[in-house]
Amino acid sequence: MALKFETTTGTPLLIHGRMRDGSQLPFGAQVVDGRDNEVGIVGQAGQVFVRRANDEAPTLRVILSEDSRCVLDLPPDAAGTGEERIRTLDAVCREEATPLAGIR
């Protein structure tokens, strides 16, 4: 008997993220998309692994604390063609002044 699972499809991205001052993103920080869906967490050395669909906005938000987050602006072609195995890119997380809307 085959089981069906909903999965996320898209180009896998390995993002080497850092703060504007050059420091690493905090290990274990939650990463959300433009709709506030959790799409990953920050791993060792500030790395973030996510899958991006071609129709998604090229930004991710990193939850730094209960009342602070920053935005990773990805290049417009970040989703690529979908044929890449894993796409690697660097991104700087800029502070966002907007208060969190119910994200924990």
N, CA, C and O atoms as a GROMACS GRO file, in nm:
protein
  416
    1MET      N    1   0.083  -0.117   0.000
    1MET     CA    2   0.000   0.000   0.000
    1MET      C    3   0.088   0.124   0.000
    1MET      O    4   0.172   0.142   0.089
    2ALA      N    5   0.070   0.208  -0.098
    2ALA     CA    6   0.150   0.330  -0.110
    2ALA      C    7   0.090   0.440  -0.024
    2ALA      O    8  -0.032   0.457  -0.017
    3LEU      N    9   0.177   0.514   0.041
    3LEU     CA   10   0.134   0.629   0.120
    3LEU      C   11   0.163   0.755   0.042
    3LEU      O   12   0.265   0.765  -0.027
    4LYS      N   13   0.076   0.852   0.054
    4LYS     CA   14   0.096   0.979  -0.013
    4LYS      C   15   0.126   1.086   0.091
    4LYS      O   16   0.057   1.097   0.193
    5PHE      N   17   0.229   1.166   0.064
    5PHE     CA   18   0.268   1.274   0.152
    5PHE      C   19   0.275   1.402   0.070
    5PHE      O   20   0.322   1.402  -0.044
    6GLU      N   21   0.229   1.512   0.129
    6GLU     CA   22   0.248   1.641   0.065
    6GLU      C   23   0.394   1.679   0.082
    6GLU      O   24   0.450   1.670   0.192
    7THR      N   25   0.456   1.722  -0.026
    7THR     CA   26   0.595   1.762  -0.019
    7THR      C   27   0.613   1.900  -0.082
    7THR      O   28   0.530   1.945  -0.160
    8THR      N   29   0.721   1.963  -0.045
    8THR     CA   30   0.755   2.091  -0.105
    8THR      C   31   0.847   2.065  -0.222
    8THR      O   32   0.949   1.997  -0.209
    9THR      N   33   0.811   2.118  -0.337
    9THR     CA   34   0.896   2.102  -0.454
    9THR      C   35   0.959   2.236  -0.488
    9THR      O   36   0.909   2.341  -0.447
   10GLY      N   37   1.067   2.232  -0.560
   10GLY     CA   38   1.136   2.354  -0.599
   10GLY      C   39   1.285   2.332  -0.595
   10GLY      O   40   1.333   2.224  -0.562
   11THR      N   41   1.356   2.435  -0.629
   11THR     CA   42   1.501   2.429  -0.630
   11THR      C   43   1.556   2.431  -0.488
   11THR      O   44   1.521   2.520  -0.411
   12PRO      N   45   1.641   2.334  -0.452
   12PRO     CA   46   1.701   2.338  -0.319
   12PRO      C   47   1.809   2.446  -0.313
   12PRO      O   48   1.896   2.453  -0.399
   13LEU      N   49   1.802   2.529  -0.210
   13LEU     CA   50   1.899   2.637  -0.191
   13LEU      C   51   1.974   2.617  -0.060
   13LEU      O   52   1.913   2.588   0.043
   14LEU      N   53   2.103   2.632  -0.064
   14LEU     CA   54   2.185   2.637   0.057
   14LEU      C   55   2.236   2.780   0.066
   14LEU      O   56   2.322   2.822  -0.011
   15ILE      N   57   2.182   2.853   0.162
   15ILE     CA   58   2.213   2.995   0.176
   15ILE      C   59   2.314   3.013   0.288
   15ILE      O   60   2.292   2.968   0.400
   16HIS      N   61   2.423   3.079   0.256
   16HIS     CA   62   2.523   3.115   0.358
   16HIS      C   63   2.484   3.255   0.405
   16HIS      O   64   2.522   3.355   0.344
   17GLY      N   65   2.408   3.261   0.514
   17GLY     CA   66   2.356   3.388   0.562
   17GLY      C   67   2.444   3.449   0.670
   17GLY      O   68   2.509   3.380   0.747
   18ARG      N   69   2.444   3.582   0.672
   18ARG     CA   70   2.517   3.654   0.777
   18ARG      C   71   2.444   3.785   0.806
   18ARG      O   72   2.366   3.834   0.724
   19MET      N   73   2.471   3.839   0.921
   19MET     CA   74   2.414   3.967   0.959
   19MET      C   75   2.492   4.077   0.887
   19MET      O   76   2.599   4.053   0.832
   20ARG      N   77   2.437   4.196   0.888
   20ARG     CA   78   2.501   4.308   0.820
   20ARG      C   79   2.642   4.337   0.874
   20ARG      O   80   2.730   4.381   0.800
   21ASP      N   81   2.664   4.310   1.004
   21ASP     CA   82   2.795   4.335   1.064
   21ASP      C   83   2.894   4.222   1.036
   21ASP      O   84   3.007   4.225   1.085
   22GLY      N   85   2.852   4.121   0.958
   22GLY     CA   86   2.940   4.010   0.923
   22GLY      C   87   2.927   3.889   1.013
   22GLY      O   88   2.982   3.783   0.982
   23SER      N   89   2.856   3.903   1.125
   23SER     CA   90   2.840   3.789   1.216
   23SER      C   91   2.743   3.687   1.157
   23SER      O   92   2.664   3.718   1.069
   24GLN      N   93   2.751   3.565   1.207
   24GLN     CA   94   2.665   3.458   1.158
   24GLN      C   95   2.523   3.474   1.209
   24GLN      O   96   2.499   3.534   1.314
   25LEU      N   97   2.430   3.421   1.134
   25LEU     CA   98   2.292   3.415   1.182
   25LEU      C   99   2.289   3.321   1.302
   25LEU      O  100   2.368   3.226   1.307
   26PRO      N  101   2.201   3.344   1.398
   26PRO     CA  102   2.199   3.260   1.518
   26PRO      C  103   2.152   3.117   1.490
   26PRO      O  104   2.048   3.095   1.427
   27PHE      N  105   2.230   3.023   1.536
   27PHE     CA  106   2.199   2.881   1.519
   27PHE      C  107   2.061   2.850   1.577
   27PHE      O  108   2.030   2.891   1.689
   28GLY      N  109   1.979   2.778   1.502
   28GLY     CA  110   1.847   2.738   1.549
   28GLY      C  111   1.737   2.840   1.526
   28GLY      O  112   1.621   2.814   1.558
   29ALA      N  113   1.770   2.957   1.469
   29ALA     CA  114   1.668   3.058   1.444
   29ALA      C  115   1.570   3.008   1.338
   29ALA      O  116   1.610   2.943   1.241
   30GLN      N  117   1.443   3.038   1.356
   30GLN     CA  118   1.338   2.997   1.264
   30GLN      C  119   1.344   3.082   1.137
   30GLN      O  120   1.369   3.202   1.143
   31VAL      N  121   1.322   3.018   1.021
   31VAL     CA  122   1.319   3.087   0.893
   31VAL      C  123   1.180   3.070   0.833
   31VAL      O  124   1.129   2.958   0.823
   32VAL      N  125   1.117   3.183   0.793
   32VAL     CA  126   0.982   3.179   0.738
   32VAL      C  127   0.980   3.245   0.600
   32VAL      O  128   1.066   3.326   0.567
   33ASP      N  129   0.879   3.208   0.520
   33ASP     CA  130   0.863   3.268   0.388
   33ASP      C  131   0.775   3.392   0.397
   33ASP      O  132   0.743   3.438   0.507
   34GLY      N  133   0.737   3.446   0.283
   34GLY     CA  134   0.656   3.567   0.278
   34GLY      C  135   0.516   3.551   0.335
   34GLY      O  136   0.450   3.651   0.366
   35ARG      N  137   0.470   3.427   0.350
   35ARG     CA  138   0.338   3.401   0.409
   35ARG      C  139   0.350   3.356   0.554
   35ARG      O  140   0.253   3.307   0.612
   36ASP      N  141   0.466   3.372   0.613
   36ASP     CA  142   0.497   3.334   0.751
   36ASP      C  143   0.488   3.183   0.774
   36ASP      O  144   0.463   3.139   0.887
   37ASN      N  145   0.508   3.103   0.670
   37ASN     CA  146   0.517   2.958   0.685
   37ASN      C  147   0.661   2.921   0.717
   37ASN      O  148   0.753   2.967   0.650
   38GLU      N  149   0.681   2.840   0.818
   38GLU     CA  150   0.816   2.799   0.850
   38GLU      C  151   0.871   2.713   0.738
   38GLU      O  152   0.810   2.614   0.698
   39VAL      N  153   0.988   2.752   0.688
   39VAL     CA  154   1.049   2.678   0.577
   39VAL      C  155   1.185   2.620   0.614
   39VAL      O  156   1.246   2.548   0.535
   40GLY      N  157   1.233   2.649   0.736
   40GLY     CA  158   1.361   2.594   0.778
   40GLY      C  159   1.410   2.659   0.905
   40GLY      O  160   1.343   2.742   0.967
   41ILE      N  161   1.531   2.620   0.942
   41ILE     CA  162   1.600   2.681   1.056
   41ILE      C  163   1.744   2.708   1.016
   41ILE      O  164   1.795   2.650   0.921
   42VAL      N  165   1.807   2.796   1.091
   42VAL     CA  166   1.947   2.827   1.066
   42VAL      C  167   2.032   2.716   1.126
   42VAL      O  168   2.016   2.679   1.242
   43GLY      N  169   2.122   2.663   1.045
   43GLY     CA  170   2.211   2.556   1.089
   43GLY      C  171   2.348   2.610   1.126
   43GLY      O  172   2.365   2.730   1.149
   44GLN      N  173   2.444   2.521   1.131
   44GLN     CA  174   2.580   2.559   1.167
   44GLN      C  175   2.636   2.660   1.067
   44GLN      O  176   2.605   2.656   0.948
   45ALA      N  177   2.716   2.749   1.118
   45ALA     CA  178   2.784   2.852   1.038
   45ALA      C  179   2.687   2.942   0.962
   45ALA      O  180   2.721   2.996   0.857
   46GLY      N  181   2.565   2.959   1.015
   46GLY     CA  182   2.469   3.049   0.955
   46GLY      C  183   2.406   2.997   0.826
   46GLY      O  184   2.350   3.075   0.750
   47GLN      N  185   2.414   2.868   0.802
   47GLN     CA  186   2.360   2.811   0.679
   47GLN      C  187   2.210   2.783   0.692
   47GLN      O  188   2.162   2.739   0.796
   48VAL      N  189   2.138   2.809   0.583
   48VAL     CA  190   1.995   2.785   0.578
   48VAL      C  191   1.967   2.701   0.453
   48VAL      O  192   2.010   2.736   0.343
   49PHE      N  193   1.896   2.589   0.472
   49PHE     CA  194   1.858   2.505   0.358
   49PHE      C  195   1.708   2.516   0.338
   49PHE      O  196   1.631   2.489   0.431
   50VAL      N  197   1.665   2.555   0.218
   50VAL     CA  198   1.523   2.565   0.185
   50VAL      C  199   1.501   2.519   0.042
   50VAL      O  200   1.595   2.508  -0.037
   51ARG      N  201   1.375   2.493   0.010
   51ARG     CA  202   1.335   2.469  -0.130
   51ARG      C  203   1.250   2.587  -0.173
   51ARG      O  204   1.159   2.629  -0.102
   52ARG      N  205   1.280   2.641  -0.289
   52ARG     CA  206   1.209   2.759  -0.339
   52ARG      C  207   1.140   2.727  -0.470
   52ARG      O  208   1.203   2.676  -0.563
   53ALA      N  209   1.013   2.759  -0.478
   53ALA     CA  210   0.938   2.745  -0.602
   53ALA      C  211   0.957   2.872  -0.685
   53ALA      O  212   0.988   2.978  -0.630
   54ASN      N  213   0.940   2.861  -0.814
   54ASN     CA  214   0.959   2.976  -0.902
   54ASN      C  215   0.864   3.091  -0.876
   54ASN      O  216   0.896   3.205  -0.907
   55ASP      N  217   0.746   3.061  -0.819
   55ASP     CA  218   0.646   3.167  -0.800
   55ASP      C  219   0.653   3.236  -0.664
   55ASP      O  220   0.570   3.322  -0.634
   56GLU      N  221   0.750   3.200  -0.582
   56GLU     CA  222   0.760   3.259  -0.449
   56GLU      C  223   0.838   3.390  -0.451
   56GLU      O  224   0.928   3.409  -0.533
   57ALA      N  225   0.802   3.480  -0.360
   57ALA     CA  226   0.874   3.606  -0.346
   57ALA      C  227   1.018   3.576  -0.305
   57ALA      O  228   1.042   3.484  -0.227
   58PRO      N  229   1.114   3.652  -0.356
   58PRO     CA  230   1.255   3.623  -0.327
   58PRO      C  231   1.304   3.677  -0.193
   58PRO      O  232   1.412   3.735  -0.185
   59THR      N  233   1.225   3.658  -0.088
   59THR     CA  234   1.268   3.699   0.045
   59THR      C  235   1.235   3.591   0.147
   59THR      O  236   1.136   3.519   0.133
   60LEU      N  237   1.319   3.583   0.248
   60LEU     CA  238   1.294   3.496   0.363
   60LEU      C  239   1.316   3.581   0.487
   60LEU      O  240   1.395   3.675   0.485
   61ARG      N  241   1.246   3.547   0.594
   61ARG     CA  242   1.264   3.620   0.720
   61ARG      C  243   1.322   3.524   0.823
   61ARG      O  244   1.280   3.409   0.834
   62VAL      N  245   1.419   3.575   0.899
   62VAL     CA  246   1.481   3.499   1.007
   62VAL      C  247   1.433   3.559   1.139
   62VAL      O  248   1.450   3.678   1.164
   63ILE      N  249   1.373   3.474   1.223
   63ILE     CA  250   1.322   3.520   1.352
   63ILE      C  251   1.440   3.518   1.450
   63ILE      O  252   1.489   3.412   1.488
   64LEU      N  253   1.484   3.637   1.490
   64LEU     CA  254   1.600   3.650   1.579
   64LEU      C  255   1.562   3.640   1.726
   64LEU      O  256   1.637   3.585   1.806
   65SER      N  257   1.447   3.693   1.760
   65SER     CA  258   1.396   3.687   1.897
   65SER      C  259   1.245   3.709   1.889
   65SER      O  260   1.190   3.720   1.779
   66GLU      N  261   1.180   3.715   2.003
   66GLU     CA  262   1.035   3.731   2.004
   66GLU      C  263   0.989   3.860   1.936
   66GLU      O  264   0.880   3.865   1.880
   67ASP      N  265   1.072   3.963   1.940
   67ASP     CA  266   1.032   4.091   1.881
   67ASP      C  267   1.131   4.144   1.778
   67ASP      O  268   1.134   4.265   1.751
   68SER      N  269   1.211   4.056   1.720
   68SER     CA  270   1.311   4.100   1.624
   68SER      C  271   1.328   3.997   1.513
   68SER      O  272   1.333   3.876   1.538
   69ARG      N  273   1.338   4.046   1.391
   69ARG     CA  274   1.366   3.958   1.278
   69ARG      C  275   1.444   4.035   1.173
   69ARG      O  276   1.453   4.157   1.176
   70CYS      N  277   1.501   3.960   1.080
   70CYS     CA  278   1.572   4.022   0.969
   70CYS      C  279   1.529   3.953   0.840
   70CYS      O  280   1.470   3.845   0.842
   71VAL      N  281   1.560   4.017   0.728
   71VAL     CA  282   1.515   3.970   0.598
   71VAL      C  283   1.635   3.932   0.512
   71VAL      O  284   1.730   4.008   0.498
   72LEU      N  285   1.628   3.812   0.455
   72LEU     CA  286   1.726   3.768   0.357
   72LEU      C  287   1.667   3.797   0.219
   72LEU      O  288   1.570   3.733   0.179
   73ASP      N  289   1.725   3.891   0.148
   73ASP     CA  290   1.681   3.921   0.011
   73ASP      C  291   1.760   3.831  -0.082
   73ASP      O  292   1.882   3.837  -0.088
   74LEU      N  293   1.688   3.748  -0.155
   74LEU     CA  294   1.751   3.656  -0.248
   74LEU      C  295   1.748   3.716  -0.388
   74LEU      O  296   1.659   3.795  -0.420
   75PRO      N  297   1.843   3.678  -0.472
   75PRO     CA  298   1.840   3.730  -0.609
   75PRO      C  299   1.713   3.685  -0.681
   75PRO      O  300   1.658   3.580  -0.648
   76PRO      N  301   1.664   3.763  -0.778
   76PRO     CA  302   1.540   3.727  -0.847
   76PRO      C  303   1.543   3.588  -0.910
   76PRO      O  304   1.439   3.522  -0.921
   77ASP      N  305   1.660   3.542  -0.950
   77ASP     CA  306   1.671   3.410  -1.013
   77ASP      C  307   1.707   3.301  -0.913
   77ASP      O  308   1.758   3.196  -0.952
   78ALA      N  309   1.682   3.326  -0.784
   78ALA     CA  310   1.722   3.230  -0.679
   78ALA      C  311   1.660   3.092  -0.699
   78ALA      O  312   1.723   2.991  -0.667
   79ALA      N  313   1.539   3.087  -0.750
   79ALA     CA  314   1.475   2.957  -0.770
   79ALA      C  315   1.535   2.883  -0.888
   79ALA      O  316   1.512   2.763  -0.904
   80GLY      N  317   1.613   2.952  -0.971
   80GLY     CA  318   1.680   2.886  -1.082
   80GLY      C  319   1.583   2.824  -1.180
   80GLY      O  320   1.469   2.868  -1.195
   81THR      N  321   1.631   2.722  -1.248
   81THR     CA  322   1.549   2.655  -1.350
   81THR      C  323   1.479   2.533  -1.294
   81THR      O  324   1.393   2.475  -1.361
   82GLY      N  325   1.514   2.494  -1.172
   82GLY     CA  326   1.456   2.373  -1.114
   82GLY      C  327   1.535   2.249  -1.149
   82GLY      O  328   1.505   2.140  -1.100
   83GLU      N  329   1.638   2.266  -1.233
   83GLU     CA  330   1.719   2.152  -1.275
   83GLU      C  331   1.846   2.138  -1.191
   83GLU      O  332   1.912   2.034  -1.195
   84GLU      N  333   1.880   2.240  -1.116
   84GLU     CA  334   2.001   2.234  -1.033
   84GLU      C  335   1.981   2.136  -0.919
   84GLU      O  336   1.869   2.118  -0.870
   85ARG      N  337   2.088   2.074  -0.878
   85ARG     CA  338   2.077   1.983  -0.763
   85ARG      C  339   2.064   2.065  -0.635
   85ARG      O  340   1.962   2.057  -0.567
   86ILE      N  341   2.165   2.141  -0.601
   86ILE     CA  342   2.157   2.234  -0.488
   86ILE      C  343   2.225   2.362  -0.532
   86ILE      O  344   2.340   2.361  -0.575
   87ARG      N  345   2.154   2.470  -0.520
   87ARG     CA  346   2.212   2.600  -0.556
   87ARG      C  347   2.264   2.666  -0.428
   87ARG      O  348   2.194   2.671  -0.327
   88THR      N  349   2.385   2.717  -0.433
   88THR     CA  350   2.447   2.780  -0.318
   88THR      C  351   2.457   2.930  -0.342
   88THR      O  352   2.500   2.974  -0.449
   89LEU      N  353   2.417   3.010  -0.240
   89LEU     CA  354   2.432   3.154  -0.252
   89LEU      C  355   2.458   3.218  -0.118
   89LEU      O  356   2.431   3.160  -0.012
   90ASP      N  357   2.512   3.339  -0.123
   90ASP     CA  358   2.539   3.419  -0.004
   90ASP      C  359   2.430   3.525   0.008
   90ASP      O  360   2.384   3.579  -0.092
   91ALA      N  361   2.391   3.556   0.132
   91ALA     CA  362   2.291   3.660   0.153
   91ALA      C  363   2.315   3.728   0.286
   91ALA      O  364   2.353   3.665   0.385
   92VAL      N  365   2.293   3.859   0.287
   92VAL     CA  366   2.304   3.938   0.408
   92VAL      C  367   2.164   3.961   0.462
   92VAL      O  368   2.073   3.998   0.387
   93CYS      N  369   2.146   3.940   0.592
   93CYS     CA  370   2.016   3.958   0.655
   93CYS      C  371   2.006   4.100   0.708
   93CYS      O  372   2.080   4.140   0.798
   94ARG      N  373   1.913   4.176   0.651
   94ARG     CA  374   1.896   4.316   0.695
   94ARG      C  375   1.785   4.322   0.799
   94ARG      O  376   1.685   4.252   0.790
   95GLU      N  377   1.805   4.407   0.898
   95GLU     CA  378   1.707   4.419   1.006
   95GLU      C  379   1.574   4.470   0.952
   95GLU      O  380   1.570   4.554   0.862
   96GLU      N  381   1.467   4.418   1.009
   96GLU     CA  382   1.334   4.460   0.970
   96GLU      C  383   1.269   4.527   1.089
   96GLU      O  384   1.267   4.472   1.199
   97ALA      N  385   1.214   4.646   1.067
   97ALA     CA  386   1.154   4.723   1.176
   97ALA      C  387   1.011   4.682   1.206
   97ALA      O  388   0.957   4.715   1.312
   98THR      N  389   0.947   4.610   1.113
   98THR     CA  390   0.807   4.571   1.130
   98THR      C  391   0.792   4.476   1.247
   98THR      O  392   0.867   4.379   1.256
   99PRO      N  393   0.697   4.500   1.337
   99PRO     CA  394   0.675   4.409   1.449
   99PRO      C  395   0.622   4.274   1.401
   99PRO      O  396   0.556   4.266   1.297
  100LEU      N  397   0.651   4.170   1.475
  100LEU     CA  398   0.605   4.037   1.440
  100LEU      C  399   0.455   4.026   1.455
  100LEU      O  400   0.397   4.083   1.547
  101ALA      N  401   0.393   3.952   1.365
  101ALA     CA  402   0.248   3.936   1.368
  101ALA      C  403   0.213   3.793   1.407
  101ALA      O  404   0.178   3.712   1.322
  102GLY      N  405   0.223   3.764   1.535
  102GLY     CA  406   0.182   3.633   1.584
  102GLY      C  407   0.279   3.520   1.560
  102GLY      O  408   0.242   3.404   1.580
  103ILE      N  409   0.400   3.548   1.517
  103ILE     CA  410   0.499   3.442   1.496
  103ILE      C  411   0.570   3.417   1.627
  103ILE      O  412   0.607   3.511   1.698
  104ARG      N  413   0.587   3.293   1.660
  104ARG     CA  414   0.659   3.257   1.783
  104ARG      C  415   0.779   3.176   1.752
  104ARG      O  416   0.852   3.136   1.843
   0.00000   0.00000   0.00000
